[in-house]
Each structure stands twice: as C-alpha cells, then as structure tokens.
Amino acid sequence: MKIISFFYLMFFIFFYLPVKSDDIFDKGRDVFLNVAVCSSCHMLAEAKSEGQIGPNLNEIQPDKMRVINVVTNGIGVMPSYEGQLTQAEIEAVAHYVSISSNK
C-alpha cells in the first residue's frame, strides 16, 4: 500500500505541480526579440529569427561569457551595447542565447 501511495505522490509532483519558468531566460528572450532586436541580424531557431547579417547563433553556439563580451564590447560590424542595455539585460540575453543555441 505504501508503494502505491508513493507512486501517486510522485505522479502528482511531476505532472500537477506548476513548473517555475526561468525568469532570466524569459527576460533574455525579450531583450533578443524586442529591446536590442538581435533577431534582425542573427539567426536563432528558438526565437524563430532569420537574420542574415550576423553569425547564425545555432551554428556557433556561443557560451554565456562570449555573448556577454561581444554584446558589451561589440565585434566586427556589431556595435557595443554597453550603455544601451543594462548589465542585467546583457547577462539575460547572454543566458538566453547560450541556452537556446545549444538545444
């Protein structure tokens, strides 16, 4: 009887308790799509963006620190977003891109 009760408890936990979303991921997605509009230049499958100016983020799969560095300082034709985005927005978009591009 205890095993059955345990099974029902586990079932309830996994399927009925609300899942907390990743707030930083959501904020980063908003920065990518609406604030910095990275989607106009970069392709990223999760964002359904098809920009052709910058690198395809799904192909290069940058880690979080690389995105922070590039967004903060700029590189090539990409301008620096330091002063345009807050540090929290830069970290959020880096979190979003690094996770999304590695799926």
Rosetta constraint file for C-alpha pairs under 8 A:
AtomPair CA 1 CA 5 HARMONIC 6.32 0.50
AtomPair CA 2 CA 6 HARMONIC 6.06 0.50
AtomPair CA 3 CA 7 HARMONIC 6.13 0.50
AtomPair CA 4 CA 8 HARMONIC 6.30 0.50
AtomPair CA 5 CA 9 HARMONIC 6.17 0.50
AtomPair CA 6 CA 10 HARMONIC 6.17 0.50
AtomPair CA 7 CA 11 HARMONIC 6.08 0.50
AtomPair CA 8 CA 12 HARMONIC 6.09 0.50
AtomPair CA 9 CA 13 HARMONIC 6.22 0.50
AtomPair CA 10 CA 14 HARMONIC 6.16 0.50
AtomPair CA 11 CA 15 HARMONIC 5.98 0.50
AtomPair CA 11 CA 16 HARMONIC 7.82 0.50
AtomPair CA 12 CA 16 HARMONIC 5.18 0.50
AtomPair CA 12 CA 17 HARMONIC 6.87 0.50
AtomPair CA 13 CA 17 HARMONIC 5.48 0.50
AtomPair CA 21 CA 26 HARMONIC 7.93 0.50
AtomPair CA 22 CA 26 HARMONIC 6.36 0.50
AtomPair CA 23 CA 27 HARMONIC 6.11 0.50
AtomPair CA 24 CA 28 HARMONIC 6.00 0.50
AtomPair CA 24 CA 92 HARMONIC 5.30 0.50
AtomPair CA 24 CA 95 HARMONIC 7.17 0.50
AtomPair CA 24 CA 96 HARMONIC 7.51 0.50
AtomPair CA 25 CA 29 HARMONIC 6.16 0.50
AtomPair CA 25 CA 92 HARMONIC 6.35 0.50
AtomPair CA 25 CA 93 HARMONIC 7.51 0.50
AtomPair CA 25 CA 95 HARMONIC 6.28 0.50
AtomPair CA 25 CA 96 HARMONIC 4.88 0.50
AtomPair CA 26 CA 30 HARMONIC 6.33 0.50
AtomPair CA 26 CA 96 HARMONIC 7.55 0.50
AtomPair CA 27 CA 31 HARMONIC 6.30 0.50
AtomPair CA 27 CA 89 HARMONIC 7.41 0.50
AtomPair CA 27 CA 92 HARMONIC 6.02 0.50
AtomPair CA 27 CA 93 HARMONIC 7.28 0.50
AtomPair CA 28 CA 32 HARMONIC 6.06 0.50
AtomPair CA 28 CA 89 HARMONIC 6.71 0.50
AtomPair CA 28 CA 90 HARMONIC 7.91 0.50
AtomPair CA 28 CA 91 HARMONIC 7.73 0.50
AtomPair CA 28 CA 92 HARMONIC 4.22 0.50
AtomPair CA 28 CA 93 HARMONIC 3.76 0.50
AtomPair CA 28 CA 94 HARMONIC 7.06 0.50
AtomPair CA 28 CA 95 HARMONIC 6.69 0.50
AtomPair CA 28 CA 96 HARMONIC 5.03 0.50
AtomPair CA 28 CA 97 HARMONIC 7.71 0.50
AtomPair CA 29 CA 33 HARMONIC 6.09 0.50
AtomPair CA 29 CA 47 HARMONIC 7.41 0.50
AtomPair CA 29 CA 92 HARMONIC 7.96 0.50
AtomPair CA 29 CA 93 HARMONIC 6.48 0.50
AtomPair CA 29 CA 96 HARMONIC 6.01 0.50
AtomPair CA 30 CA 34 HARMONIC 5.41 0.50
AtomPair CA 30 CA 35 HARMONIC 6.58 0.50
AtomPair CA 31 CA 35 HARMONIC 4.47 0.50
AtomPair CA 31 CA 36 HARMONIC 5.53 0.50
AtomPair CA 31 CA 37 HARMONIC 6.86 0.50
AtomPair CA 31 CA 38 HARMONIC 7.87 0.50
AtomPair CA 31 CA 89 HARMONIC 6.70 0.50
AtomPair CA 31 CA 92 HARMONIC 7.75 0.50
AtomPair CA 31 CA 93 HARMONIC 6.05 0.50
AtomPair CA 32 CA 36 HARMONIC 5.82 0.50
AtomPair CA 32 CA 37 HARMONIC 5.34 0.50
AtomPair CA 32 CA 38 HARMONIC 4.96 0.50
AtomPair CA 32 CA 39 HARMONIC 6.25 0.50
AtomPair CA 32 CA 93 HARMONIC 6.13 0.50
AtomPair CA 33 CA 37 HARMONIC 4.79 0.50
AtomPair CA 33 CA 38 HARMONIC 6.26 0.50
AtomPair CA 33 CA 39 HARMONIC 5.68 0.50
AtomPair CA 33 CA 47 HARMONIC 7.34 0.50
AtomPair CA 36 CA 85 HARMONIC 7.71 0.50
AtomPair CA 38 CA 42 HARMONIC 6.00 0.50
AtomPair CA 39 CA 43 HARMONIC 6.55 0.50
AtomPair CA 39 CA 44 HARMONIC 7.45 0.50
AtomPair CA 39 CA 47 HARMONIC 7.50 0.50
AtomPair CA 39 CA 49 HARMONIC 5.12 0.50
AtomPair CA 39 CA 50 HARMONIC 6.95 0.50
AtomPair CA 39 CA 51 HARMONIC 5.93 0.50
AtomPair CA 40 CA 49 HARMONIC 7.24 0.50
AtomPair CA 40 CA 50 HARMONIC 7.39 0.50
AtomPair CA 40 CA 51 HARMONIC 5.01 0.50
AtomPair CA 41 CA 50 HARMONIC 7.62 0.50
AtomPair CA 41 CA 51 HARMONIC 4.10 0.50
AtomPair CA 41 CA 52 HARMONIC 5.67 0.50
AtomPair CA 41 CA 53 HARMONIC 4.78 0.50
AtomPair CA 41 CA 54 HARMONIC 5.09 0.50
AtomPair CA 41 CA 55 HARMONIC 7.97 0.50
AtomPair CA 42 CA 49 HARMONIC 6.79 0.50
AtomPair CA 42 CA 50 HARMONIC 6.45 0.50
AtomPair CA 42 CA 51 HARMONIC 4.34 0.50
AtomPair CA 42 CA 52 HARMONIC 6.12 0.50
AtomPair CA 42 CA 53 HARMONIC 6.58 0.50
AtomPair CA 42 CA 54 HARMONIC 5.02 0.50
AtomPair CA 42 CA 55 HARMONIC 5.96 0.50
AtomPair CA 42 CA 56 HARMONIC 5.74 0.50
AtomPair CA 42 CA 57 HARMONIC 6.64 0.50
AtomPair CA 43 CA 48 HARMONIC 7.60 0.50
AtomPair CA 43 CA 49 HARMONIC 5.02 0.50
AtomPair CA 43 CA 50 HARMONIC 4.41 0.50
AtomPair CA 43 CA 51 HARMONIC 4.87 0.50
AtomPair CA 43 CA 52 HARMONIC 6.69 0.50
AtomPair CA 43 CA 54 HARMONIC 7.75 0.50
AtomPair CA 43 CA 55 HARMONIC 7.15 0.50
AtomPair CA 43 CA 56 HARMONIC 4.74 0.50
AtomPair CA 43 CA 57 HARMONIC 5.97 0.50
AtomPair CA 43 CA 58 HARMONIC 7.21 0.50
AtomPair CA 44 CA 48 HARMONIC 6.15 0.50
AtomPair CA 44 CA 49 HARMONIC 5.36 0.50
AtomPair CA 44 CA 50 HARMONIC 6.88 0.50
AtomPair CA 44 CA 56 HARMONIC 6.59 0.50
AtomPair CA 44 CA 57 HARMONIC 5.58 0.50
AtomPair CA 44 CA 58 HARMONIC 5.76 0.50
AtomPair CA 44 CA 100 HARMONIC 7.61 0.50
AtomPair CA 44 CA 101 HARMONIC 6.74 0.50
AtomPair CA 45 CA 49 HARMONIC 6.38 0.50
AtomPair CA 45 CA 50 HARMONIC 7.98 0.50
AtomPair CA 45 CA 58 HARMONIC 6.93 0.50
AtomPair CA 45 CA 100 HARMONIC 7.83 0.50
AtomPair CA 45 CA 101 HARMONIC 7.63 0.50
AtomPair CA 46 CA 100 HARMONIC 5.99 0.50
AtomPair CA 46 CA 101 HARMONIC 7.68 0.50
AtomPair CA 51 CA 56 HARMONIC 7.98 0.50
AtomPair CA 52 CA 56 HARMONIC 7.54 0.50
AtomPair CA 54 CA 78 HARMONIC 7.69 0.50
AtomPair CA 55 CA 59 HARMONIC 7.93 0.50
AtomPair CA 55 CA 60 HARMONIC 7.44 0.50
AtomPair CA 56 CA 60 HARMONIC 6.60 0.50
AtomPair CA 57 CA 61 HARMONIC 5.55 0.50
AtomPair CA 57 CA 62 HARMONIC 7.03 0.50
AtomPair CA 57 CA 97 HARMONIC 7.56 0.50
AtomPair CA 57 CA 101 HARMONIC 5.87 0.50
AtomPair CA 58 CA 100 HARMONIC 7.86 0.50
AtomPair CA 58 CA 101 HARMONIC 4.53 0.50
AtomPair CA 58 CA 102 HARMONIC 6.93 0.50
AtomPair CA 59 CA 101 HARMONIC 7.64 0.50
AtomPair CA 60 CA 101 HARMONIC 7.97 0.50
AtomPair CA 61 CA 98 HARMONIC 6.60 0.50
AtomPair CA 61 CA 101 HARMONIC 5.07 0.50
AtomPair CA 61 CA 102 HARMONIC 5.70 0.50
AtomPair CA 62 CA 66 HARMONIC 6.01 0.50
AtomPair CA 62 CA 67 HARMONIC 6.41 0.50
AtomPair CA 62 CA 97 HARMONIC 7.53 0.50
AtomPair CA 62 CA 98 HARMONIC 5.73 0.50
AtomPair CA 62 CA 101 HARMONIC 7.36 0.50
AtomPair CA 63 CA 67 HARMONIC 6.52 0.50
AtomPair CA 63 CA 94 HARMONIC 7.86 0.50
AtomPair CA 63 CA 98 HARMONIC 5.03 0.50
AtomPair CA 64 CA 68 HARMONIC 6.24 0.50
AtomPair CA 64 CA 91 HARMONIC 7.91 0.50
AtomPair CA 64 CA 94 HARMONIC 5.03 0.50
AtomPair CA 64 CA 95 HARMONIC 5.71 0.50
AtomPair CA 64 CA 97 HARMONIC 7.49 0.50
AtomPair CA 64 CA 98 HARMONIC 5.24 0.50
AtomPair CA 65 CA 69 HARMONIC 6.15 0.50
AtomPair CA 65 CA 94 HARMONIC 7.40 0.50
AtomPair CA 66 CA 70 HARMONIC 6.19 0.50
AtomPair CA 67 CA 71 HARMONIC 5.89 0.50
AtomPair CA 67 CA 94 HARMONIC 5.10 0.50
AtomPair CA 67 CA 97 HARMONIC 7.57 0.50
AtomPair CA 67 CA 98 HARMONIC 7.54 0.50
AtomPair CA 68 CA 72 HARMONIC 5.89 0.50
AtomPair CA 68 CA 90 HARMONIC 6.19 0.50
AtomPair CA 68 CA 91 HARMONIC 6.32 0.50
AtomPair CA 68 CA 94 HARMONIC 5.65 0.50
AtomPair CA 69 CA 73 HARMONIC 5.91 0.50
AtomPair CA 69 CA 74 HARMONIC 7.62 0.50
AtomPair CA 70 CA 74 HARMONIC 4.85 0.50
AtomPair CA 70 CA 75 HARMONIC 5.98 0.50
AtomPair CA 70 CA 80 HARMONIC 7.38 0.50
AtomPair CA 71 CA 79 HARMONIC 7.76 0.50
AtomPair CA 71 CA 80 HARMONIC 5.82 0.50
AtomPair CA 71 CA 81 HARMONIC 5.60 0.50
AtomPair CA 71 CA 82 HARMONIC 7.33 0.50
AtomPair CA 71 CA 90 HARMONIC 6.81 0.50
AtomPair CA 72 CA 80 HARMONIC 5.32 0.50
AtomPair CA 72 CA 81 HARMONIC 5.34 0.50
AtomPair CA 72 CA 82 HARMONIC 4.84 0.50
AtomPair CA 72 CA 90 HARMONIC 7.24 0.50
AtomPair CA 73 CA 79 HARMONIC 7.34 0.50
AtomPair CA 73 CA 80 HARMONIC 4.59 0.50
AtomPair CA 73 CA 81 HARMONIC 7.03 0.50
AtomPair CA 73 CA 82 HARMONIC 6.82 0.50
AtomPair CA 74 CA 78 HARMONIC 5.22 0.50
AtomPair CA 74 CA 79 HARMONIC 4.53 0.50
AtomPair CA 74 CA 80 HARMONIC 3.93 0.50
AtomPair CA 74 CA 81 HARMONIC 7.06 0.50
AtomPair CA 75 CA 79 HARMONIC 6.66 0.50
AtomPair CA 75 CA 80 HARMONIC 7.58 0.50
AtomPair CA 81 CA 85 HARMONIC 5.80 0.50
AtomPair CA 82 CA 86 HARMONIC 7.37 0.50
AtomPair CA 82 CA 87 HARMONIC 7.95 0.50
AtomPair CA 85 CA 89 HARMONIC 5.81 0.50
AtomPair CA 85 CA 90 HARMONIC 6.28 0.50
AtomPair CA 86 CA 90 HARMONIC 6.29 0.50
AtomPair CA 87 CA 91 HARMONIC 6.15 0.50
AtomPair CA 88 CA 92 HARMONIC 6.03 0.50
AtomPair CA 89 CA 93 HARMONIC 6.10 0.50
AtomPair CA 90 CA 94 HARMONIC 6.12 0.50
AtomPair CA 91 CA 95 HARMONIC 6.09 0.50
AtomPair CA 92 CA 96 HARMONIC 6.16 0.50
AtomPair CA 93 CA 97 HARMONIC 6.03 0.50
AtomPair CA 94 CA 98 HARMONIC 5.96 0.50
AtomPair CA 95 CA 99 HARMONIC 6.20 0.50
AtomPair CA 96 CA 100 HARMONIC 5.88 0.50
AtomPair CA 97 CA 101 HARMONIC 5.74 0.50
AtomPair CA 98 CA 102 HARMONIC 6.38 0.50
AtomPair CA 99 CA 103 HARMONIC 6.70 0.50
